[in-house]
Amino acid sequence: DVRADSDWTFGLRGDRRASGASDVAGAPRYDDPAFQWYGMTPGPLGPAVADSSPDIVDFVRIVHTRGEVIHDGESLGLNIRFVDENFFDVFSFPLDSGTATAVRRSGEVLLSADQAERFFGETDPIGRALAIRYGDDDVREFTVTGVAAPFRSNADLKFDALMTIGAAEQVAGRSTDDWSTFDTATFLRLRSADVEPRVETQMASFAEPVNSALATRSEASGPGFSADEPTLVHSFALDNLKDLTRHKEHVEDSIIGHLPLAPIVILGGLSTLLLLLACFNYMNITIAQATKRLREIGVRKVIGANRAQVAFQFLAENILLCLFALLFGLLLAWSFVLPAFNGIASLNLEFALLSDWRLWIFLGALVLGTGMVSGFYPALHISSFRPTIIFRGMDRTGGRRPLTTAFQGFQFMLAFLTLAAGVTLVLNNRYYVDRSAGYDTNNTIVFSAGSTAEMDVLRSAAAQTPLVTQWTTVENAFERFWREELVDVDGNGFESVVFGISRAYPEMMGLETVAGRMPTTDESTFAPEHVLVNRAFVQRLGDMDPSLALGRIVRFDSTDYEIAGVTENFHYEDFFSVIEPALLRIVPETDHRFLVVSSAPAERRAVADRIAARYEAAFPDRSADYYLQGDMFDRFHEESIGLTAIFLFVAILALIISCLSIYALSAQNVLNRIKEVGVRKV
């Protein structure tokens, strides 16, 4: 939870063009293809801007790092954020226990509730020591002085641990005085929202010191920047804290979490269709079954009830029925649907009935709205019956009326639409389950090495494990680790995913070449300046034939490379992510950080255990960090199967609702023709 009325964060805009960029005032324009936005800023920017502008009330910087906690002989990852001492003055995170002195004093740490339970269980963590390692062997002890209250499930800004920003350089090697390092999320509190344009204008002058600092480095720390770019940082902009989640997909390195919009729209749309379907189903059933209450209506009107009173009675009954249905639905969702959905989507959603008043307003509006929509026309229709006609038996409630027929037709249209949407989504998920990643995901294991010593141990372990059929080392590995760089091909600049690989990696992974050649051990056929690109990279150049891209020069990192081969597209991320232009280049072994091991699919787990055991024998206080290639896709397939079950459930539910309506209409039709049936039998 954060207070966001006047809180704004910096956005860094890197110019993708060589020159000619124009200033943009006001809110960030995320749809401009000439720019790439970054959420990280230089550490000195916040204090410098605050000192130069009286419109800034306060500022907070957050530096994100990752360390390892040595706990019970195991090495466990921990996301740590170094923050300014006024962090809790700007952000309203309540504490569960202890104090917030960790944001002011070195040697102290404040944990989230989840991490406190992870490391200390039910024991009070306050005053306990936590050993955290940065780098190869730098292990330091920190005293736990506070525990944050559990975060709400929909919180976008979270943390595992907080420390004072003053210790960032000493502990993690992160300098907050370096204008050329982009690792700081900077938040401002403005005097009012009206001063935003003026503050943005004042910020424009700070692009020059950043670019000057970047010009002194061969490669900037921020993604996509290199020292030979004519304009490295074009400008800075402000974005309201409340809008960061919505803009997350347009911003690289945003500190805010992001929930994709597509699943929300799809599930919300299906829920709306089902609700409308249920409303029209209730309308049709109520009208069809009105004959059962004709005598009640007649008696009430005879003793003095008017049409409005009868209509109000039916509306009140319908709203009460909706209330009971809501209570039953909440019970069903709380006990079954929500846990199942959390398991499928790897989320931690919960009903905040006691803490979120907006949910009560929504549920109340839902009951009233559903009750009114589904009961308004039936109440008016039933209350229009006249007592004389009712008691003479001349009512024609089962007759066809244009509006009733329209309701029935609209209901079946919604039913078929919902059914078709559910079946389509089921087939779509099955398509993704059967889809190929574009490379071998069944035979390989990827180990991470944090130092040269660790890499040497991993290489030795791979060479001495008999079940290993092939192994190599790389700088970047598919599925989890890659870089994004701004590349230039004949003046056409765009962003590309870059993998630093070995000569054996493409063939070992089973990449398919559509033009040119694969790397070999012979440097005369595939020199260090040669690169592989995927088909998406070629299409970005103008949708040309892959063979026409061979020999073209790609420039990035102040170096020219020649395209020697084109591969088929491959999914280096999950299936839902768009395949971006990708480039694979040979890098020296000294830059390699990952060991890639190949074995028979049935032996992968045994191979992983043996190599991990050798690693942990060499480094007793560390746990081997590895993953099975394809694990991400396996989890994706599991989620797809779960989503398939959800969509199939929606389709079946729509079918059941339609069948209930058909049954009610058929029963009423039979009742209306009972005399005809009797005559025919006689």
C-alpha positions in Angstrom: 0.0 0.0 0.0 1.4 3.4 -0.9 0.1 7.0 -0.7 0.1 8.1 -4.3 -1.8 11.4 -4.5 1.3 13.5 -5.3 4.0 10.7 -5.7 5.7 10.6 -9.1 8.6 8.5 -10.4 11.2 9.4 -13.0 11.2 7.7 -16.4 14.3 7.8 -18.5 13.8 8.1 -22.2 16.6 6.8 -24.4 16.6 8.1 -28.0 16.5 5.3 -30.6 17.3 7.8 -33.3 20.7 9.3 -34.1 19.4 12.9 -33.9 16.5 15.2 -34.4 14.5 14.1 -31.4 12.0 16.7 -30.1 11.0 17.5 -26.5 7.8 16.2 -25.2 6.1 18.0 -22.4 3.6 16.5 -20.0 3.0 12.8 -19.4 5.2 10.2 -21.1 4.3 9.2 -24.6 4.8 5.5 -24.5 3.5 5.0 -28.0 6.3 6.9 -29.7 8.4 4.2 -31.5 11.4 6.5 -31.7 12.1 6.2 -27.9 12.6 3.5 -25.4 11.6 4.2 -21.8 13.5 2.9 -18.8 12.4 2.8 -15.2 15.9 3.0 -13.7 17.8 6.3 -13.3 21.2 7.4 -12.1 21.5 7.5 -8.3 22.4 11.2 -8.0 19.4 12.4 -10.0 16.9 12.5 -7.2 18.9 14.7 -4.8 20.1 16.9 -7.7 16.6 17.6 -8.9 15.2 18.0 -5.4 17.9 20.6 -4.6 17.1 22.6 -7.8 13.3 22.7 -7.6 11.2 24.1 -4.7 8.2 22.2 -6.2 9.6 18.9 -4.8 8.6 18.2 -1.2 10.5 14.9 -0.9 12.3 12.1 -2.8 13.0 8.5 -2.3 15.5 6.2 -4.1 15.3 2.4 -4.3 18.2 0.3 -5.5 17.3 -3.3 -6.2 19.9 -6.0 -5.7 20.0 -9.7 -5.1 21.9 -11.5 -2.4 22.1 -14.9 -0.9 21.2 -15.8 2.7 23.3 -18.5 4.3 20.6 -20.4 6.4 20.9 -23.9 7.9 23.7 -24.7 5.6 21.8 -23.7 2.5 22.2 -20.7 0.2 18.8 -19.0 -0.4 18.2 -16.1 -2.8 16.9 -12.8 -1.4 15.8 -9.7 -3.2 17.1 -6.7 -1.3 16.2 -3.1 -1.8 18.4 -0.2 -0.5 16.3 2.8 0.2 16.6 6.4 1.6 15.9 6.9 5.3 12.6 8.7 4.6 11.2 5.6 2.8 8.4 5.0 5.4 7.5 8.7 5.3 6.6 8.5 1.6 5.4 4.9 1.4 2.8 3.7 3.9 4.0 0.2 4.6 2.8 -0.8 8.1 5.1 -2.8 10.4 4.1 -6.1 12.0 6.9 -5.9 14.6 10.1 -4.1 15.5 11.1 -0.7 14.1 12.1 0.8 10.8 15.7 1.8 11.9 17.1 -0.5 9.2 16.5 2.2 6.6 18.8 4.6 8.6 21.5 2.3 10.1 24.1 0.1 8.5 24.2 -3.5 9.7 20.4 -3.8 10.1 17.8 -5.3 7.8 14.0 -5.1 7.7 12.3 -8.2 6.4 8.9 -8.8 4.8 6.5 -11.1 6.7 7.0 -13.9 4.1 10.8 -13.8 4.4 10.7 -13.6 8.2 8.6 -16.8 8.3 10.8 -18.4 5.7 14.0 -17.9 7.7 12.8 -18.0 11.3 9.4 -19.8 11.2 7.3 -19.0 14.3 10.3 -17.6 16.2 10.4 -13.9 16.8 13.0 -12.6 14.3 13.7 -9.3 16.0 17.3 -9.1 17.1 18.2 -12.3 15.2 21.3 -12.3 12.9 20.9 -13.0 9.2 24.1 -13.9 7.2 23.9 -12.5 3.6 26.5 -13.0 0.9 27.3 -10.7 -2.0 29.8 -11.7 -4.7 32.0 -14.7 -4.2 32.9 -14.9 -0.5 31.7 -11.7 1.0 29.4 -12.9 3.8 28.2 -10.3 6.4 25.8 -10.6 9.3 22.9 -8.2 9.6 20.5 -7.8 12.6 16.8 -8.1 11.9 15.2 -5.0 13.5 11.8 -5.0 11.8 9.2 -7.1 10.0 6.7 -5.5 7.6 3.1 -6.5 7.8 1.9 -8.9 5.1 1.4 -7.3 1.7 -2.0 -7.2 0.1 -2.3 -9.7 -2.7 -2.8 -6.8 -5.3 0.2 -4.8 -4.1 2.5 -3.7 -6.9 5.4 -2.4 -5.0 6.8 -5.1 -2.6 10.1 -6.1 -1.1 11.8 -9.1 0.6 14.2 -7.0 2.6 15.1 -3.3 3.1 18.5 -1.8 4.0 19.8 1.8 4.2 20.9 3.2 0.8 24.1 4.4 2.5 25.3 0.7 2.7 24.5 0.0 -1.0 28.1 0.6 -2.2 29.8 -1.0 0.7 27.6 -4.1 0.7 26.6 -4.6 -2.9 29.0 -2.4 -4.8 26.2 -0.1 -6.0 27.3 3.6 -6.1 24.6 6.2 -5.7 26.9 9.0 -6.9 27.6 7.6 -10.4 25.8 9.4 -13.1 26.5 6.6 -15.6 24.9 3.8 -13.6 21.2 3.1 -14.1 20.1 1.0 -11.2 18.0 3.4 -9.1 14.2 3.9 -9.1 13.6 7.5 -8.1 10.3 8.6 -6.6 9.4 12.3 -6.0 6.7 13.8 -3.9 5.5 17.0 -5.6 3.9 20.0 -3.9 0.9 19.4 -6.2 0.1 17.6 -9.5 -0.1 21.0 -11.2 3.6 21.6 -11.0 4.5 18.5 -13.0 5.1 20.3 -16.3 7.4 22.8 -14.6 9.4 20.0 -12.9 9.8 18.1 -16.1 11.1 21.2 -17.8 13.7 21.6 -15.0 14.7 18.0 -15.4 15.7 18.5 -19.0 19.0 20.0 -18.0 20.1 16.8 -16.2 20.4 14.8 -19.5 23.7 16.5 -20.2 25.6 15.3 -17.1 24.3 11.8 -17.7 25.4 11.8 -21.3 28.8 13.2 -20.3 29.3 10.5 -17.8 28.2 7.8 -20.3 30.6 9.1 -22.9 33.5 8.3 -20.6 32.6 4.6 -20.5 32.9 2.0 -23.2 29.5 0.6 -22.2 26.8 2.0 -20.0 25.4 -0.1 -17.2 21.8 0.5 -18.3 20.3 -1.8 -21.0 20.5 -0.7 -24.5 23.0 2.2 -24.1 26.5 2.4 -25.6 29.0 5.1 -25.5 29.1 5.8 -29.3 25.4 6.8 -29.5 25.1 10.5 -30.4 22.2 10.9 -28.0 22.2 8.5 -25.1 19.6 10.0 -22.8 17.1 12.2 -24.5 15.0 13.4 -21.5 13.4 12.5 -18.2 9.7 12.4 -17.5 7.4 11.9 -14.6 4.7 9.3 -14.3 2.2 9.1 -11.5 2.7 6.2 -9.1 -0.9 5.1 -9.6 -0.3 4.6 -13.3 3.0 2.7 -13.2 1.3 -0.8 -13.3 -0.7 0.2 -16.3 2.4 1.5 -18.1 4.7 -1.3 -17.0 4.6 -3.1 -20.4 6.0 0.0 -22.1 8.9 0.5 -19.6 12.1 -1.5 -19.4 13.4 -2.3 -15.9 10.4 -1.0 -14.1 10.4 -1.6 -10.3 6.7 -2.1 -10.3 5.1 -5.5 -10.7 2.8 -6.2 -13.7 -0.3 -8.3 -14.2 -0.9 -8.9 -18.0 -4.1 -7.2 -19.2 -5.2 -9.9 -21.6 -6.2 -12.6 -18.9 -8.1 -9.9 -17.0 -10.0 -8.9 -20.1 -10.7 -12.5 -21.2 -11.9 -13.7 -17.8 -13.8 -10.5 -17.2 -15.5 -10.8 -20.6 -16.4 -14.4 -19.9 -17.8 -13.6 -16.5 -19.9 -10.8 -18.0 -21.3 -13.1 -20.7 -22.2 -15.7 -18.1 -23.9 -13.1 -15.9 -25.9 -11.7 -18.8 -26.8 -15.3 -19.8 -28.0 -16.1 -16.3 -30.0 -12.9 -16.2 -31.8 -13.6 -19.5 -32.2 -17.2 -18.4 -34.0 -16.1 -15.3 -36.2 -13.7 -17.2 -37.4 -16.4 -19.5 -37.9 -19.0 -16.8 -39.8 -16.5 -14.6 -42.1 -15.5 -17.5 -42.6 -19.1 -18.5 -43.4 -20.2 -14.9 -45.7 -17.2 -14.2 -48.9 -19.5 -14.3 -47.9 -21.0 -11.0 -48.4 -17.7 -9.2 -51.5 -16.3 -11.1 -53.9 -17.0 -8.3 -51.6 -15.3 -5.8 -51.5 -12.2 -8.0 -55.2 -12.3 -8.5 -56.0 -12.5 -4.8 -53.5 -9.7 -4.0 -55.1 -7.4 -6.6 -58.6 -8.2 -5.4 -57.8 -7.2 -1.8 -56.4 -3.9 -3.0 -52.8 -4.3 -4.2 -51.9 -2.1 -7.2 -49.6 -3.0 -10.0 -46.6 -1.1 -8.5 -46.9 -3.0 -5.3 -47.0 -6.4 -7.1 -44.0 -5.4 -9.2 -42.1 -4.2 -6.2 -42.8 -7.6 -4.5 -41.3 -9.5 -7.4 -38.3 -7.2 -7.7 -37.6 -7.5 -4.0 -37.9 -11.3 -4.2 -35.5 -11.4 -7.1 -32.9 -9.2 -5.3 -33.2 -11.4 -2.2 -32.6 -14.4 -4.4 -29.6 -12.7 -6.0 -28.3 -12.0 -2.5 -28.5 -15.7 -1.5 -26.9 -16.6 -4.8 -24.1 -14.2 -4.1 -23.5 -15.6 -0.6 -23.4 -19.1 -2.0 -21.1 -18.0 -4.9 -18.7 -16.4 -2.5 -18.6 -19.5 -0.4 -18.0 -21.6 -3.4 -15.3 -19.2 -4.7 -13.6 -19.0 -1.4 -13.5 -22.7 -0.8 -12.9 -24.1 -4.3 -12.7 -21.7 -7.3 -10.1 -19.2 -5.9 -7.6 -21.8 -4.5 -7.8 -23.6 -7.8 -7.3 -20.4 -9.8 -4.4 -19.4 -7.6 -2.8 -22.8 -8.2 -3.2 -22.5 -11.9 -2.0 -18.9 -12.3 0.6 -19.0 -9.5 -1.0 -16.1 -7.8 -2.1 -15.3 -4.2 -5.4 -13.7 -4.7 -7.7 -13.4 -1.8 -11.1 -11.9 -0.7 -10.4 -8.7 1.1 -13.9 -8.5 2.5 -12.8 -7.0 5.8 -10.2 -4.6 4.5 -11.5 -3.2 1.2 -14.7 -1.2 1.3 -14.7 -0.9 -2.4 -15.3 -4.6 -2.7 -18.5 -4.2 -0.6 -19.7 -1.5 -2.9 -19.0 -3.6 -5.9 -20.8 -6.6 -4.4 -23.8 -4.5 -3.4 -24.0 -2.9 -6.8 -23.7 -6.4 -8.4 -26.6 -7.7 -6.4 -28.8 -4.7 -7.1 -27.8 -4.5 -10.7 -28.3 -8.2 -11.4 -31.6 -8.3 -9.5 -32.9 -5.2 -11.4 -31.8 -6.4 -14.8 -33.1 -9.9 -14.5 -36.3 -9.1 -12.6 -37.5 -5.8 -14.0 -39.3 -7.0 -17.1 -40.7 -10.1 -15.5 -42.1 -8.0 -12.6 -43.7 -5.6 -15.0 -45.1 -8.4 -17.1 -46.5 -10.4 -14.3 -48.0 -7.4 -12.4 -49.9 -6.4 -15.5 -52.3 -9.5 -15.3 -55.9 -8.5 -14.5 -57.8 -10.5 -11.8 -60.9 -11.0 -13.9 -58.9 -12.7 -16.6 -57.0 -14.7 -14.1 -60.1 -16.1 -12.3 -61.9 -16.8 -15.6 -58.9 -18.9 -16.7 -58.4 -16.7 -19.8 -54.8 -15.8 -19.1 -52.3 -16.4 -22.0 -49.0 -16.3 -20.1 -47.6 -19.0 -22.3 -48.3 -17.2 -25.5 -45.5 -15.9 -27.6 -44.8 -12.1 -27.3 -42.3 -10.3 -29.4 -40.3 -9.0 -26.4 -40.3 -12.5 -24.8 -39.2 -14.1 -28.0 -36.4 -11.4 -28.3 -35.2 -12.3 -24.8 -35.1 -16.0 -25.7 -33.2 -15.3 -28.9 -30.8 -13.0 -27.1 -30.2 -15.6 -24.4 -29.4 -18.4 -26.9 -27.1 -16.0 -28.8 -25.2 -15.3 -25.5 -25.2 -19.0 -24.8 -23.6 -19.9 -28.1 -21.2 -16.9 -27.9 -20.0 -18.0 -24.5 -19.8 -21.6 -25.5 -17.9 -20.7 -28.7 -15.5 -18.5 -26.7 -14.8 -21.2 -24.2 -14.2 -23.9 -26.9 -12.0 -21.5 -28.8 -9.9 -20.7 -25.8 -9.6 -24.4 -25.0 -8.4 -25.1 -28.6 -6.0 -22.2 -28.3 -4.4 -23.5 -25.1 -4.1 -26.9 -26.6 -2.3 -25.4 -29.6 0.2 -23.8 -27.2 0.6 -27.1 -25.3 1.6 -28.9 -28.6 3.8 -26.0 -29.9 7.5 -26.4 -30.3 10.0 -24.0 -28.7 12.2 -24.1 -31.8 15.0 -25.9 -30.0 15.7 -28.9 -27.8 14.0 -28.5 -24.4 14.1 -32.1 -23.3 17.8 -33.0 -23.0 19.6 -30.0 -21.4 20.4 -28.6 -18.0 21.7 -25.1 -17.3 23.9 -24.4 -14.2 24.7 -20.8 -13.1 28.3 -19.9 -12.0 28.9 -16.8 -9.9 32.6 -16.8 -10.3 35.5 -18.3 -12.2 36.1 -20.8 -9.5 32.6 -22.0 -9.6 32.7 -22.3 -13.4 35.9 -24.4 -13.1 34.2 -26.8 -10.7 31.1 -27.1 -12.9 33.2 -27.8 -16.0 35.2 -30.5 -14.2 31.9 -32.0 -12.8 30.4 -32.1 -16.3 33.5 -33.7 -17.8 33.6 -36.4 -15.1 29.9 -37.3 -15.2 29.5 -40.4 -17.4 25.8 -39.8 -18.3 26.6 -36.4 -19.9 26.6 -36.7 -23.7 27.7 -33.1 -24.4 28.4 -29.9 -22.5 29.4 -26.3 -23.2 29.5 -22.9 -21.5 27.8 -19.7 -22.5 27.4 -16.1 -21.3 23.6 -16.1 -21.8 21.1 -19.0 -21.9 17.7 -19.5 -23.4 14.6 -19.1 -21.3 16.0 -17.0 -18.5 19.1 -15.0 -19.3 19.7 -12.6 -22.2 20.5 -8.9 -22.9 18.7 -6.3 -24.9 20.8 -4.0 -27.1 20.1 -1.2 -29.5 21.6 -2.4 -32.8 22.1 -0.6 -36.1 21.9 -2.1 -39.6 22.6 0.3 -42.4 21.1 3.2 -40.4 18.1 1.1 -39.3 18.2 1.2 -35.5 16.1 -1.1 -33.4 16.3 -3.2 -30.2 17.4 -6.8 -30.3 17.8 -9.6 -27.9 21.5 -10.6 -27.7 22.9 -14.0 -26.5 26.6 -14.5 -25.9 27.3 -18.1 -26.8 30.0 -20.7 -27.5 30.6 -22.3 -30.9 28.9 -25.6 -29.8 25.8 -24.0 -28.4 23.5 -23.6 -31.5 24.0 -27.1 -32.7 23.8 -28.5 -29.2 20.4 -26.8 -28.7 19.2 -28.0 -32.1 18.6 -24.6 -33.7 17.4 -24.8 -37.3 19.4 -22.8 -39.9 17.3 -21.3 -42.8 20.2 -19.5 -44.5 24.0 -19.3 -44.1 25.9 -21.5 -41.7 26.3 -22.4 -38.0 29.3 -21.7 -35.9 32.1 -24.3 -36.1 35.4 -24.8 -34.3 37.1 -23.5 -37.5 37.4 -19.7 -37.2 38.1 -19.4 -40.9 34.5 -20.4 -41.6 32.9 -18.6 -38.6 35.0 -15.8 -37.3 34.5 -14.0 -34.0 33.0 -11.1 -35.8 30.3 -13.3 -37.4 26.9 -13.6 -35.8 23.7 -15.6 -36.1 20.3 -13.8 -36.2 16.8 -15.2 -36.2 14.1 -14.8 -38.8 12.4 -12.0 -36.8 15.7 -10.0 -37.0 15.6 -10.3 -40.8 12.0 -9.4 -41.0 12.8 -6.3 -39.0 15.1 -5.3 -41.8 12.3 -5.3 -44.3 10.8 -8.7 -44.5 13.4 -9.9 -47.1 14.5 -13.3 -48.0 16.8 -14.7 -45.2 19.6 -15.3 -47.7 19.7 -11.6 -48.6 20.6 -10.7 -45.0 23.8 -12.7 -45.2 26.9 -10.4 -45.2 25.1 -7.4 -43.8 26.8 -5.4 -41.1 25.3 -5.1 -37.6 26.7 -2.5 -35.2 26.4 -2.5 -31.5 28.7 -2.2 -28.5 30.9 0.0 -30.7 31.7 -3.0 -32.8 30.7 -4.2 -36.3 29.5 -7.7 -36.8 28.7 -9.6 -40.0 25.5 -11.8 -40.4 26.8 -15.3 -41.3 23.6 -17.3 -40.6 19.9 -17.0 -40.1 18.0 -19.4 -37.8 14.3 -20.1 -37.6 12.5 -18.2 -34.9 12.7 -19.8 -31.4 11.0 -19.0 -28.1 13.7 -17.8 -25.8 10.8 -16.7 -23.4 7.4 -18.1 -22.9 4.9 -18.8 -25.7 2.8 -15.8 -24.9 5.7 -13.4 -25.4 6.3 -12.0 -28.9 9.4 -13.3 -30.6 11.7 -10.3 -30.9 14.7 -9.9 -33.2 17.5 -12.0 -31.7 21.3 -12.1 -32.3 23.8 -14.8 -31.2 27.5 -14.0 -31.1 30.6 -15.9 -30.0 32.1 -14.5 -26.8 35.3 -15.4 -24.9 35.1 -18.2 -22.3 36.1 -15.7 -19.7 32.7 -14.1 -20.1 30.8 -17.3 -19.7 28.5 -17.6 -16.7 26.5 -20.7 -17.4 27.2 -24.4 -18.0 24.9 -26.2 -20.4 24.8 -30.0 -20.1 23.1 -32.4 -22.4 22.0 -36.0 -21.5 19.2 -38.4 -22.2 15.8 -37.1 -21.1 15.4 -39.9 -18.6 18.8 -39.2 -17.1 18.5 -35.4 -16.7 17.5 -35.5 -13.0 20.3 -37.9 -12.1 22.9 -35.8 -14.1 21.7 -32.6 -12.4 22.0 -34.2 -8.9 25.5 -35.5 -9.6 26.8 -32.2 -10.8 25.1 -30.3 -8.0 26.6 -32.7 -5.5 30.1 -32.0 -6.8 29.5 -28.3 -6.8 28.2 -28.3 -3.2 31.1 -30.5 -2.1 33.5 -27.8 -3.4 31.4 -24.9 -1.9 29.7 -26.3 1.3 27.9 -23.1 2.1 26.3 -22.7 -1.3 23.5 -24.5 -3.2 23.9 -25.3 -6.9 21.8 -22.9 -9.0 20.4 -24.7 -12.0 17.3 -25.4 -14.0 16.1 -28.0 -16.4 15.8 -26.6 -19.9 12.1 -26.6 -20.8 11.0 -26.2 -17.1 9.5 -22.8 -18.0 7.6 -24.4 -20.9 6.5 -27.3 -18.6 5.1 -24.8 -16.1 3.5 -22.9 -19.0 1.9 -26.2 -20.2 0.6 -26.8 -16.7 -0.9 -23.3 -16.6 -2.3 -23.8 -20.0 -3.9 -27.1 -19.0 -5.4 -25.3 -15.9 -6.7 -22.5 -18.1 -8.1 -25.0 -20.4 -10.0 -26.5 -17.5 -11.3 -23.1 -16.6 -12.5 -22.3 -20.1 -14.0 -25.7 -20.5 -15.9 -25.2 -17.2 -17.2 -21.9 -18.5 -18.4 -23.5 -21.8 -20.1 -26.4 -19.9 -21.7 -23.9 -17.5 -23.1 -21.9 -20.4 -24.5 -25.1 -21.9 -26.1 -26.1 -18.6 -27.7 -22.6 -18.2 -29.1 -22.9 -21.7 -30.4 -26.4 -21.1 -32.2 -25.2 -18.0 -33.9 -22.5 -20.0 -34.9 -24.9 -22.7 -36.3 -27.2 -20.1 -38.4 -24.5 -18.5 -39.7 -23.3 -21.9 -40.5 -26.8 -23.0 -42.3 -27.6 -19.7 -44.4 -24.4 -20.1 -45.1 -25.3 -23.8 -46.4 -28.7 -22.7 -48.5 -27.2 -20.0 -50.1 -24.8 -22.5 -51.0 -27.7 -24.8 -52.3 -30.0 -22.1 -55.9 -29.9 -23.5 -54.6 -30.7 -26.9 -52.8 -33.7 -25.6 -55.9 -34.9 -23.7 -58.2 -34.5 -26.8 -55.7 -36.4 -28.9 -55.6 -39.3 -26.4 -59.4 -39.4 -26.2 
